[in-house]
Amino acid sequence: MPTPSPAPGGTTPLEFRSGFACLVGRPNAGKSTLTNALVGTKVAITSGRPQTTRHAIRGIVHRADAQLVLVDTPGLHRPRTLLGQRLNDVVRATLSEVDVVGFCMPADEPVGRGDRFIAEELSRLPKRTPVVAILTKTDKVADADRIGARLLDVAGLGEFSDIVPVSAIRSYQVDVLADVLAARLPTGPALYPGGELTDEPEQVMVAELVREAALEGVRDELPHSLAVVVEEMIPREGRSPQNPLLDVRVNVFVERPSQKAIVIGSGGSRLKAVGTRARGQIEALLGTPVFLDLHVKVAKDWQRDPRQLRRLGF
């Protein structure tokens, strides 16, 4: 457990704070990239595709004065499928349980209907839950006047306890945002052991890394149709402790045979590239050599099928 820092020039220690902060925003608002920047390492997959995140991911920020548990959520949106409804349910359930909310809006896009939809949702939160507006991706806007105009637009969306412009890519004001969020946590002991950066199960993290690799360079209609399930992770028999190998068997599900062909690619070339990219990330995560066995399967219209959604973990 972290030790509270002493107060400047005195003998009374500062009150240690701990709690949960939920990052919300429309799809592709930079929530996962910001989560990783705040934690200081990769705990959430990132992609230029909207709705990359499909469940609440916890990243843990350890400070001398606080422990901030970040919950990166799927993008809140007007759903078109049963999967979309369930992703929104994840966000709403998370909002009801956290100590502070960070509302992410990208600096390089104007305030839109999606932002106003989320602002309306947040206005229904209990008054005791502070909402910090976060203007993300400021590195994409070179003109300071445009940043100022966007901050004014954000301020007009609701009553926020603070508004913080940040760039996760350039680490601009990420530490300031951490200060702002931590200051709004309740006093209390650390919730996780020191050094622990996420409470995500390893199998979930592995599945997410495979999905991230599979999302690279695919067509616009495919990302929402991809689901990944780790079937097994077992040490290779007969290997010595000095020469370990972990067998990881993963199924990638799509909704139609045409999508399966896209994922596999000509002569299996694309699936091989996905496997190479994902294996490197998985080995870095687990700290051991991995044999990654990928299979692509069709689960027809799984986004709209309650039975298949349950089987795929939604």
DRENKE-603070 format. One record per residue: x, y, z of N, C-alpha, C, O, CB in turn; residue in one letter. Coordinates in steps of 0.1 Angstrom, whole numbers, plus 5000, padded with zeros to 4 digits. Glycine has a CB too. Layout:
DRENKE-603070
XYZXYZXYZXYZXYZA
...
This chain:
DRENKE-603070
500849885000500050005000500950125000501850135008499050005012M
500650224991501450344991501350425005500350415011501050444980P
502450495009502450565021502150715018502750775009503850555028T
501150775025500850915023502051005025502850985034499750965032P
502151105017503351205018503051295030501951325033503551285005S
504151335036503951435047503551575042503951605030505251455055P
502851645050502451775046503651865045504651845053501351835055A
503751965036504852055035505252125048504452195054504652155024P
506452095053506952165065506352125078506552185088506752305063G
505452015078504751975090504951835093505651755086503352015089G
504351785103504451645107503151565104503151445105504751635122T
502051635100500751565098500751525083500851605074499551665101T
500551385081500551345067499351385060498251405066500651185067P
499451405046498351435038497351315038497751205039498751475024L
496051345037495151235036495251165023495351225012493651295037E
495351035024495450945012494150925006493150905013496150805015F
494050934993492750924986492850794977493850764971492451044978R
491650734975491550624966490150614960489150644967492050494972S
490050564948488650544943488750534928489750514922487850664946G
487550534921487350504907486950624899486150704903486350394906F
487650634888487250744878486950674865487650594860488450844876A
485750714860485250654847485550754836485150864837483750614848C
486150704825486350784813485250754803485150634799487750764807L
484450854800483350824790483450924778484251024779481950844797V
482750894768482850984756482250904744482050784745484251034753G
482050974733481550894722482650814716483850824720481050994711R
482350714707483350624702484450704695484250804688482750534692P
485750664697486950714692487250854697487750944690486750724676N
486950884710487251014716488551014723488951114728486151044726A
489350904722490650894727490750844742491750864749491251024727G
489650774746489650734760490650624763491350634774488250674763K
490850524754491850424757493250474757494050434765491650304747S
493550554747494950614746495250694759496350694764495050704734T
494250774764494350854776494550764788495350794797493250944778L
493750654789493950554800495350504800495950504811492950444798T
495850464789497250414788498250514793499250484800497550354774N
498050644788498950754792498950774807500050804813498650874784A
497750774813497650804827498350684835499050714845496250814831L
498150564831498650444838500150434836500950394845497950314834V
500650484824502050474821502450354813503650334811502850484833G
501450264810501750144802500450104795499350164798502250034811T
500550014786499349974778498449874786498849764789499749914765K
497249914789496249834796495049824788494149734790495949884810V
494849904778493649904769494149914755495049984751492750024772A
493449834746493849834732493349964726492350024730493249714724I
494050014715493650134708493550114693494250024688494650254711T
492750184687492550174672491850294667491150364675491750044669S
492150324654491450444648489950414645489150494642492050474635G
489550284648488150244645487350274657487750254669488150094642R
486150334655485250354667484850224674484850114668483950424662P
484450244686483950134695484950014696484549894695482650074689Q
486250054697487249944699487049874713487149754714488650004698T
486849964723486649904737485249844738484249914734486850014747T
485149724744483849654745483449624759482349564761483849534736R
484349654768483949624782484749724791485649784786484149484787H
484349734803485049834812486449774816486549664821484249854825A
487449844813488849804816489449894827489350014826489749814803I
489949834837490549904848492049924847492749824845490149844861R
492550044848493950074848494250144861493450234865494350164836G
495350114868495550164881496750264881497850224877495850044891I
496450384886497550484887497950494902497150534910496950624882V
499250464904499750464918500450604920501350644913500750354921H
500050674931500650804934501050804949500550714956499750924931R
501850894953502250904967501050944976500950904987503451004969A
500151024970499051074977497651014974496651034980498851224975D
497650924964496350864960496550744951497650714945495550964952A
495550654950495450554941494250574932493050564937495450404948Q
494450604920493350634910493150514901493950474894493650754902L
491950454902491550334894490750394882489550434884490850224902V
491350384870490650434859489750324852490250214851491650494848L
488550354848487750264842487450314828486650404826486350234850V
488150254818487950294804486750214799486650094799489150264795D
485750284793484450224789484250224774484950304767483250294796T
483350144769482950154755482450294752481950364761481950044751P
482450334740481850464736480350464738479650374733482250504722G
479850564745478350574747477750634734478150734729478050664759L
476750564729476250594716474750554714474250484723477050534704H
474050594704472750544701472850414694473350404683471950644692R
472450304701472750164696471850124684470750164683472550064707P
472450044675471749994664471649844665470849784657472450034651R
472349774674472249634675472149604690472349684699473549564669T
471849474693471849424707473249444713473249474725471349274707L
474249424706475649444711475749584715476249614726476749404701L
475349684707475349824710474649854723475049934731474849904699G
473449794725472649814737473449764749473449834760471349744736Q
474049654748474749594759476049674763476449684774475149444756R
476649734752477849814755477349944763478049984772478549854742L
476250004759475750114766475350074780475550154790474450174759N
474849954782474549914796475749904805475749934816473849774795D
476949864798478149854806478549994811478950014822479349794797V
478450094802478750234805477850284817478350334826478650324793V
476550264815475650324825475850254839475750314849474150304821R
476150124839476350054851477650104858477750114870476449904849A
478650134850479950184855479750324861480250354871480950184844T
478950404854478750544859478150554872478350644880477850624849L
477350454875476550444888477450404900477050414911475450354887S
478750364897479550304907480850384910481550354919479850164904E
481150484902482450554903482350684912481250734915482950584889V
483550734915483650854924483750984915483351084920484850844933D
484250974903484451094895484351044880484750934877485751164898V
483851124872483651094857484451194849484451314851482151104853V
485251134839485951224830485251204816485151104810487451174829G
484751324811483951324799484851364788485251484787482751424800F
485251274779486251294769485651344756484651284751487151174766C
486151454750485751504737486951544729487851624734484751634739M
487051504717488251534709488351674704487351734700488351444697P
489551734705489751874701489651904686489352014682491051924706A
489851794678489851814664488551794657488451784645490851714658D
487451774665486151764660485151854667485351874679485651614661E
484151914660483252004667482351924677482151804675482352074657P
481751994687480751934695479651884687479051964678480252034706V
479151764688478151704680477051644688476951654700478751604670G
476151584680474951514687475351414697474751394707474051454676R
476451334693476951234703477351294716477051234727478051154697G
478051404715478551474728477351524736477351504748479451594725D
476351584729475151634736474351524742473751534753474251714727R
474351404735473651284740474251244754473551204763473651174730F
475651234754476351194766476151294777475951264789477851174763I
476251424773476151534783474751524790474651544802476251674777A
473751494782472351474788472351354798471751364808471351454777E
473051244794473151124803473851164816473351124827473851014796E
474951244815475651274827474951374836475151374848477051334823L
474051454830473251544838472351474847471851534857472451644829S
472051354845471151274854471951204865471251144874470451164846R
473251214865474051164877473751234889473351354889475551164873L
473851164901473751234914474651354915475851344910473951144925P
474251464921475051584922476451554929477351634927474351694929K
476451444937477651414945478751364936479951354940477351314956R
478451324923479451274914479951384905479251424896478851154905T
481251424907481751534899482051484885482451374883483051594906P
481851574875482251544861483251644857483051764857480951554852V
484451584852485551664847485451654831485551544826486851624852V
485351764824485351764810486851764805487651834810484651894804A
487151674796488551654791488551674776487851594768489051514795I
489251774771489451794757490651724752491751764755489551954754L
490451604746491451514741492051554728491451634721490951374741T
493151494724493751504711494151654707493951694695492851454700K
494551734717494951864714496151874704496351984698495151944727T
496951764704498051764694497651774680498451814671498851644697D
496351744677495851744663495351884659494951904648494751644662K
495451984668494952124665496152214668496552234679493752164674V
496652274657497852364659497452504663498252574669498552374645A
496252544660495852684663495252694677494252634681494752724653D
495952784685495552794699494152854700493352834710496552884707A
493752944691492453004691491352894689490252904695492353104680D
491652794681490652684679490552604692489452564695491152594667R
491652584699491552514711490652594721489852544728492952494718I
490852724722490052814730488652804727487752804736490552954730G
488352814714486952804710486252674713485152664717486852824694A
487052564712486552434716486252424731485352364735487452314711R
487152484739486952484753485652554757484952514766488152544760L
485352664750484152734752482952654748481952654755484152874744L
483052584737481952494733481752384744480552354747482252424719D
482752324749482652224759482052284771481152214777484052164762V
482452394776481852464788480352484786479652474796482552594790A
479852504774478452524772477652394772476352404772478252584759G
478252274774477552154774476952114787476052034788478452044769L
477452174798476952134811477752204822478652284820476951984813G
477452164835478152214846479252114850478952014856477152244858E
480452154847481652064850482452114862482552234863482452054837F
482952024869483752064881485152124876485752194883484051954890S
485552084864486752134858486752104843486052004839488052074866D
487552174836487752144821489252134819489952234822487052244812I
489752024814491252004812491551964797491051864793491751904822V
492352054790492752004777494051924778494951954786493052134768P
494051814771495251714772495651664758494851674748494851604781V
496851614757497251534746497951404752499051424757498251614736S
497351294750497951164755499151134747500151074752496951054755A
499151164734500351134726501551214730502651154730499951164711I
501351344733502551424737502651444752503551524756502351564730R
501851374759501951384774501651524779502051564790503251334779S
500851604771500551734775499451734786498351694783500151824763Y
499751784797498751804809498151674813497151674820497651894804Q
498751554810498251434815498451424830497551374838499051314809V
499551484835499851484850498851584857498351554868501251524853D
498451694850497551784855496151714857495451724867497351914846V
495751644846494451564847494451464858493451454865494251494833L
495651394860495751304871495551374885494851324893497051224871A
496151494886495951574898494451604901493951594912496751694898D
493851654890492451694891491451574895490651594903491951754877V
491751464888490851344891491151294905490151264913491151234881L
492451284909492751234922492251314934491851264944494251214924A
492151454931491751544942490251524945489751564955491951684937A
489551464936488051444937487651304942486551264943487351464924R
488751224946488451094952488251104967488651194973489650994949L
487451004973487351014987488550964994489450894988486150914991P
488751005007489850955014489650815018488550765020490051045027T
490750735018490750595021492050525017492850585010489550535014G
492150405021493450325018493450285003492450284996493550205027P
494650234999494750184985493850064983493649984992496250154982A
493350044971492449934968493149814961492649704962491349984959L
494349844956495149734949496549744954497049844958495049754934Y
497249634954498649624958499549724949499249734937499249484957P
500549774955501449854947502149774936502449664937502649914956G
502249844924502849774912501849714903502149684892503749674917G
500549684908499549624900498949734891498449834896498449554908E
498949714878498549814868497149794862496549884857499549824857L
496649674863495249644859494749514866495549434871495249624843T
493449504867492849384872492249294862491449204865491849414883D
492549324849492049244838492649104838493849094840492349314824E
491849004837492348864836493248854823493048914813491248764835P
494348774824495248754813494548714801494948764790496348664817E
493648624801492948574789492148684782492148694770491948464793Q
491548774790490848894784491848984777491649034766490148974795V
493049014784494049094778494549034765494749104755495149114788M
494848904765495348834753494248844741494648874730495648684756V
493048824744491948834734491948974729491748994716490548794740A
492049074737492049214733493249244724493049324714492049304745E
494349194727495549214718495449154705495849214695496849164725L
494849034704494548974691493549054683493649074671494048834693V
492549104690491549184683492149314678491849364667490349214692R
492949374686493649504682494449474669494449554660494549554693E
495249364669496049334657495149304645495449344633496949204660A
493949234647493049204636492349324630491949324619492049104641A
492249434639491549554634492449644625491949734618491149634646L
493749614625494649704617494349684602494449574597496149664620E
494049794595493949794581492849724575492849684563495149734576G
491749694582490549624577489549734572489649844575489949534587V
488549684565487549764559486549824570486549764581486749694549R
485949924567485049994576484049914582483649924594484450114570D
483449814575482349734580482749624589481849564595481449684568E
484049584589484449474596484649484611484349394618485749424590L
485249594616485549604630484449564640484749494649486049734634P
483249604637482149574647481749424646481149374656480949664643H
482149364636481849214634482849124640482649004640481649184620S
483949174645485049094651484849074666484649164673486349164648L
484948944669484948904684486048804685486248724676483548854689A
486748804697487848714699487648644712487348704722489248794699V
487948514712487748434724489048344726489448274716486548344724V
489648354737490848264740490248134745489648124756491748324751V
490548024738490047894741490847824752490347764761489947804729E
492147844751493047784761494447854761494847904751493247634759E
495047854773496447894775497047794784496847794796496448044781M
497947714778498547604786500047594783500447614771497847464784I
500847564793502347554791502547424782501847324784503047534804P
503447434773503847324764504547214773505447234780504847364753R
503947094771504546974779505946944775506246964763503646854778E
506746904784508046864782509146974781510246944778508146784769G
508647094783509647204783510147234797509447224807508947334778R
511447264797512147294810511747434814511347514806513647274809S
511847464827511647604832512547704825512147824824511847604847P
513747664820514647754814514247774799514747864793516047694815Q
513347694794512947704780511447684778510947594772513747594771N
510647774785509247754785508547794771509147874764508547834796P
507347744769506547784758505147774761504647674767506847704745L
504347884759502947884762502147864750502247944740502548014770L
501247764749500347734738499047814740498347794750500047584736D
498747904731497647994732496747974720497147994709498048144733V
495547914722494647884711493447994711492848004722494047744712R
493348054700492348174700491448154688491948124677493148304699V
490148184690489148184679488748334676488448404685487948104682N
488848364663488348504659487048474652486948404642489448574649V
486048544657484648524651484248644642484548754646483648504662F
483748614631483148714622481648674619481248564623483948734609V
480948764612479548734610479148664597478148604595478748854611E
480048684587479748634574481048564567482148604571479248744564R
480848474558482048404552482848504544484148494544481548304542P
482248614538483048714531484048784541485148824537482148814524S
483548804554484448864564485548774568486648824570483648914576Q
485248644568486348544571487448554561488648544565485748404572K
487048574548488048574538488948704539490148704537487448584524A
488348814544489048934546490148914557491248954556488149054550I
489748854568490648844580491748744576492948774580489848784592V
491448644569492448544565493448594554494648574555491848414560I
492848664544493748724534494148624524493848504525494948794540G
494748674513495148584502496248484507497348524512495748664490S
495948354506496848254510497148254525498148204529498048264502G
496248314533496448324547497448434552497848434563496948194552G
497848524542498848614545498448714556499248754564499248694532S
497248754555496848864565496748804579497148864589495448924561R
496148684580496048614593497448594599497648604611495348484592L
498448554591499748534595500348664601501048664611500648484584K
500048784594500548914599499848944612500549004621500249024589A
498548914613497848944626498548864637498748914648496348904625V
498848734635499448644645500748694649501148694661499548504639G
501648744639502948794643502848914651503548934661503748824630T
501949004648501849134655501349104669501849164679500849224648R
500249024670499648994683500648914692500748934704498348914682A
501348814686502248734694503348814702503648794713502948624686R
503848914695504849004701504349074713504949084723505449104691G
503049124712502449194723502149104734502249144746501149264718Q
501648984731501248884741502548844749502448834761500548764735I
503648814742504848774749505348894758505848864769505948744738E
505249014754505649124762504749134774505149164785505549254754A
503449104773502449104784502748994794502749024806501049094779L
502948874789503048764798504548724802504748654811502448644791L
505448784795506848764798507348624795508248574802507048794812G
506848554785507248424781506948394766506048464761506448314790T
507748314760507548284746506148214744505748134752508648184741P
505548244733504148204730504048134716504648184706503148324731V
503348024715502947974703501448004701500647954708503147814702F
501148094692499848144690499148074678499548084667499848304687L
498048004682497247924672495948004669495047994678497047784677D
495848064658494648144654493748074645494148004635495048284648L
492448074648491348014639490248124637489848194646490747884645H
489848134624488748224621487448144619487448054611489148314609V
486348184626485148114625483948214622484048334625484848034637K
482948164616481748244613480648214624480248104626481148214599V
480248324630479048314639478048414634478048534637479448354655A
477148364626476248444618475448544627474748504636475248354611K
475548674623474848784629474948774645473948804652473348774625D
476148754650476248734664475948864672475548854684477648694668W
476048984666475849104673474349114677473949194686476249224665Q
473449044670472049054673471448934679470248924681471349084659R
472248834682471748704687472148694702473248684706472448584679D
471148694711471448694726472248574730473148584738470148694733P
471948454724472648334728474048344724474948304732471948214721R
474348394712475748404707476548514715477648494718475848424692Q
475848624718476448724726476948674739478048704744475448844728L
476048594746476448534759477648444757478648444765475348454765R
477648364746478848274744480148344742481248294745478448184732R
480048464736481148544733481548644744482448724742480948624720L
480848634755481148714767480548844768481048934776482648734767G
479448874761478749004762477348984769476649084771478549064748F
